Amino acid sequence: MQFGHTEVLPHWYDLRVTVKKISISLDSGVFEQAKHAAEAEGIALSAWLSRAASEAADLAAAQAALAEYNEVYGEPDEEAMAQARAELEAIGFWKPETAQERDARLAALARLRGEVPDQTRRAG
């Protein structure tokens, strides 16, 4: 798009997206945080909010999928997880994770399950 100057769109922006114009209310503190985060990334507040909403919707969908999976197959026990990990490592599927990678993975799974508040997600 051009309006007297060149618009630079973020790499994740899909030009085929249909935009729905809405009116929303935000807590004033949340508004300020979002505005500053968008400014820090150099994108419009609406683009930042759209991406944040998309990420939240993706997380909700992933949480629903995990709940459905666990309902059908049950929670994997530690023994089954260890066996699967050993089999994958034996065929070279991945290298063993570091303690830091393990902590990050477990924190992400806890967040996905809704077990802990997300302390690691940046505002932008």
C-alpha positions in Angstrom: 0.0 0.0 0.0 1.1 3.5 -0.6 -0.2 6.7 0.8 2.4 9.3 -0.2 5.1 7.1 1.2 6.1 3.5 1.2 4.4 1.3 3.8 6.6 -1.5 5.2 4.6 -4.5 6.4 5.9 -7.0 8.9 7.1 -10.3 7.5 4.2 -12.2 9.1 1.6 -10.0 7.6 -0.5 -11.7 4.9 -1.8 -9.4 2.2 -4.7 -11.7 1.6 -6.1 -11.0 5.1 -9.5 -9.5 5.2 -9.6 -6.8 7.9 -12.6 -6.5 10.2 -12.8 -3.1 11.9 -14.1 -3.3 15.5 -14.2 -1.1 18.6 -12.8 -2.6 21.8 -12.2 -1.4 25.3 -8.9 -2.0 27.1 -7.8 -1.5 30.7 -5.7 1.7 30.5 -2.6 -0.1 31.8 -3.0 -2.8 29.2 -3.5 -0.2 26.5 -0.3 1.6 27.5 1.7 -1.6 27.5 0.4 -2.7 24.1 1.0 0.8 22.7 4.6 0.8 23.9 5.2 -2.8 22.7 3.9 -1.9 19.3 6.0 1.2 19.1 9.1 -0.8 20.2 8.5 -3.1 17.3 7.8 -0.3 14.9 4.3 -1.6 14.0 0.8 -0.2 14.3 -1.1 -0.9 17.5 -3.8 -2.6 15.5 -1.3 -5.0 13.9 0.3 -5.7 17.3 -3.1 -6.4 18.9 -4.1 -8.6 15.9 -1.0 -10.7 16.4 -1.5 -10.9 20.2 -5.1 -12.0 19.6 -4.0 -14.6 17.1 -1.3 -16.0 19.4 -3.9 -16.2 22.3 -6.3 -18.0 20.0 -3.6 -20.4 18.8 -2.8 -21.1 22.5 -6.4 -21.7 23.3 -6.7 -24.1 20.3 -3.6 -25.9 21.4 -4.9 -26.3 24.9 -8.1 -27.7 23.6 -6.2 -30.1 21.4 -4.1 -31.2 24.3 -7.2 -31.7 26.5 -8.9 -33.7 23.7 -5.8 -35.9 23.2 -5.5 -36.5 27.0 -9.2 -37.4 27.1 -8.8 -40.0 24.3 -5.4 -41.4 25.2 -4.8 -40.3 28.8 -1.8 -38.5 30.2 1.5 -40.2 29.2 3.3 -41.5 32.3 7.0 -40.8 32.9 8.0 -44.4 32.0 6.3 -44.2 28.6 7.8 -40.7 28.0 11.3 -42.0 28.9 10.9 -45.0 26.6 9.7 -42.8 23.7 12.6 -40.4 24.3 15.1 -43.3 24.3 13.7 -44.7 21.1 13.9 -41.4 19.3 17.4 -40.7 20.6 18.5 -44.2 19.4 17.5 -43.4 15.9 19.1 -40.0 16.1 15.9 -38.0 15.9 17.2 -35.3 18.3 20.1 -34.7 20.5 19.5 -34.9 24.3 18.3 -31.6 25.6 20.2 -29.4 28.0 18.9 -28.7 31.5 17.9 -25.2 30.3 16.1 -26.6 27.3 14.3 -29.1 29.5 13.2 -26.3 31.9 11.9 -24.2 28.9 10.0 -27.2 27.5 8.4 -28.0 30.8 7.5 -24.4 31.4 5.9 -24.2 27.9 3.9 -27.4 28.6 2.8 -26.1 32.0 1.6 -22.9 30.3 -0.1 -24.9 27.6 -1.9 -26.9 30.3 -2.8 -23.7 32.1 -1.0 -24.8 35.2 1.1 -21.7 35.8 0.9 -18.1 34.8 3.1 -17.2 31.9 6.0 -15.3 33.5 8.3 -15.6 30.4 6.3 -14.0 27.6 7.5 -10.6 26.6 5.0 -7.8 26.1 5.9 -7.5 22.4 
